[in-house]
Amino acid sequence: MTLDSYYQDHWIEVEPDRLEAYEQMFQWRDGLEPLIAPAKIVEGLSVVDYGCGPGHLAMEIARRVGKSGQVWGLDINEEFIARTRARALDQGLEARVNTELMEGEELPLADASVDRVLCKNVLEYVPDPDATVREFRRVLHPGGLAHVTDSDWGSLIVEPLEPGRVSALMAAAAVAFRTPLIGRRLYGIFRRAGFEDVRVRVMANADTQGSLRPVIANMTSYARASGQLDEPDLQAFLADVDAAIEEGSFLGVLPQFLVTGSA
């Protein structure tokens, strides 16, 4: 694993403790509903979950499309695929959940073969976002929808920490992302791929309880891997975040860009 390819390698090889952390972070919660609502997932649809992780979102989609629908969970991590399969079997959804290990840029699906493509907080890691979104359009039926949700790490707010400290952390952590500013670039990517009726929404919920703390901790791990910040600085950053949460002065904001386009 080299720094040049770390943005993708760290998803191909995920350590056991990080796998378990993602199991918690990626669980479906009702509060996530606004992030996928624009995809208009209903019974009978065929839906791709691009970058399905351990499968929590794929299971939610499978319940929505019903027995007449199909879900394809795609990921580059073998353990994520195995967990998605096991989760579908455990929940009695195996007949409508298909999984494929991604080994390149091309989606393992025929042209014009699905109704929806969902991609939640994944496009920031792919080698060529333009090529990937063109693939989304290729596999969609005419009139089908691609819906991407992603962060914009240049807009992260962590109060009451000084903005310069937050910027320094994210500059070091950027090694983990191919396109850390993907959020603001999604509209142009969709337009270049030929999507029509491209719609952009921005959600920026204010976290005052520390829900973003696991995400911030993840950023410190990425910054550590880059070697650009000293360990005492990383520990101090997290300690200051914890102190702010404890005293009730914490405010975290990470805007999510929601972009939907019609094939």
N, C-alpha and C positions, 0 to 999 in steps of 0.2 A: 504494500500500500504506500503510494507516494502522495505528496501534497498536491501535485498536479491533477491527480485523479481521485483525490480524497472525497470530493463532493459526491461521487457515485460509489466508490469502493466501500465507504462506511455504511452503505445500505446493503451491499452484497454480503459483507461480513459484519454481523451485528453481535456484540458480546452478550452473554446470557443476562447480565444485570440490566443492560439496555433493552433487551427483548422484553423483560418483565416490566420495565418502566413504560415501554410503548404499549403493552397490554392495558395498562391503566390509562395512559394518555389518549389512546385511540378508541376507547369505548364509546358506544353511541349514547348520547344524552339528548333529551328533548330540547335542550337549549341550542343544539346544533341545527335544529330544523330550518331556521332562516338561511343557513349556508347552502342547503341543497334544494330548497323550495323552488327556485327558478327552473330547475330541471324538469319539473312537472312529471314526476314518476308515478305512474298509475298501473293498474292491473293489466297484464298482458304484454307489457313492453319487454324488449330485449335491451339490456343495459350493460355497459362496460364500466367496471370500477378500476380505473387505471392507477396502479400503485395501491393495491388493496390492503397492504400491510397484513396484520393478523386476522383480518376479515370481519371486523365489527360492522363497518359500514355496508359491506357486501351482504351481510345477514339482514340488515335493516331494509336494503333494497329488495332482497329476495322475498321478504314478507310483503312488501308493497306490490310487487309485480304478480304475486300469486302463482298458482299452479300452471297458469297458461303463459307465464313469462319466463325469462331466462336472464341469468346474471353471469358475466365473465369477470372473474377476479384475476388481474394481471399484476405481477410483481417481479422484481429482479432478485428477490431473496428467497432461497429455498425453504427456510424455516417459516417465513410468512405464508408461503403457499401451503405448506403442510398444515399449519395452524388453521388456515381458512378452510381447507378440506375437512379437517377434524371438527371444526366448529359447525360446518354445514351438516355433517353426519350427526353430531350430537343434538342439533336442533331440528332434525328431520327435514332439512332443506336441500339435501344432496341432489335431488332430481332436478332442481332448478339452478344450482350453482356449479359453474364450470371454472376451472382454474388453469392458468398457463404460466409457466416460468418464462419471463422475458429474457431474451439473450441478445437483443439488438434493438434498433430503432423501430423496425416494422412491427405493427400489431399483428398477431397471429389470427387474423380474421379476414374474410373475403370483402371485396368492395361492396358498399351499400348493403350491409348485412345486419346492422343493428339500429335501434331507435334512439338510443341515448349513449353519450360518453360522459362519465363523471371523472373529474380529476381533482382531488381535494388535497391541497398542500403537498404537491408532488412535483409540479412542473419546474419549480425552482432548482431541482436537482438534475434534470435531464441534460444531456450534452448539447442538444440543439432544440430549444423550445419551438422554433418555427417548423422544423421538420416533424416534430411530434404532433403539433396541432394540425399540420397538413394530413398526418395519418388519421387523426380523429375524423377529419372531414371525409377522407377516403372511405372509411368503414361505415359511415352513417348513411341510412336511407335518405333520399331527397326529402327535405323538410325535417329531418331528425335534428336533435339538439346536442351540442357539446356545451358542457357547463364546467368551468374551472374556478376553483376558489384557491387563492394563494395570498401569502403575506407580502409585505413590503418592508424589509428589515431596515431600510433607511428612515422609516417613520416610527420606529419603536420609541416609546416614552416610558421611562422608569423613574418616577418621582419618589422621594426628593433628591435622587442622585443627580449630580451635575451632568448636563447633556454631553459634555466632552468625554466623561467616563463611559457613558453608554455608547457613544460613537467609537471610542477606542476598543471597547469590547467587541462590537459588531465588526469592526475592521479586521480584528484578529479572527473572529468566528467565521468570516466570509469564506474561508477556505472550504467550508462544508457545503457551500452553495455554488452551483454553476451560474445562477442569475439571482443574486440576493435582492435585486430590485424588481423582481418579476411582476409584482402586483401592478405597478404603473405601466408596465410594458405589454400587458395582456391584450389590451384593446388593439394595438397595432399588430400584434402577432395574429390575432383572429382575422383582422381585415386582410392582411397579406396572404392568409391561407384561403381566402375566398369565402369566408362565412358572411351571411347576410343577417340583417336585423340584429347587429351586435349590441348588446346591452351591458352596461357597466353599473354596478352598485358597489358602494364602499360601506362596510360595517366597521365601526370603531367603538366597541363597547368599553366602558371604563371599569377596570378591575380594581376594587379597593380592598379586596379580601385576600389577595395573594394567589389567585388561581393561576397567574402567569409564572409563579415561582418555578415550577418544573421546567417550563420553557426557558426561563433565564438560566437555570442550572445547566440545561442542555447547551446553551450558548457558551457558558464558561468551559464546558468540556471540549467544545470545538476550538475555542481560543487556546486551550491548553495543548490540543493536538497540533496547532499551528506553530507553537513555540514563540509566538510574538509577544506574549505577556508573561510576566513572572508569576509564579504560584502565589506568593503573598498578595499580589494585586488581585488575583482571581478570588482568593479566599476573602479578602476584604470587601470585594464587590458583593459577594453573596451574604456576608455578615451584615453589611449595610442594608441590603434588601430585607433580610430577616428582621433587623431592628425596626425598619420602617413598618413592616407588617405588624410587628408586635405592638408598636406604639400607636398604630392606626393612622399613620401619615402616608402609607403606600398608595400610589396610583400608577397602574400599568395600562398602557394602550398599545395594541398591535393591530393596525388596520388590516382588514381582510378585503381583498378585491374579488368581487364576484362578477365573472364575465360569461355571458351566454350568447351563443350564436347558432343560427339555423343553416344547415347544409343545403 
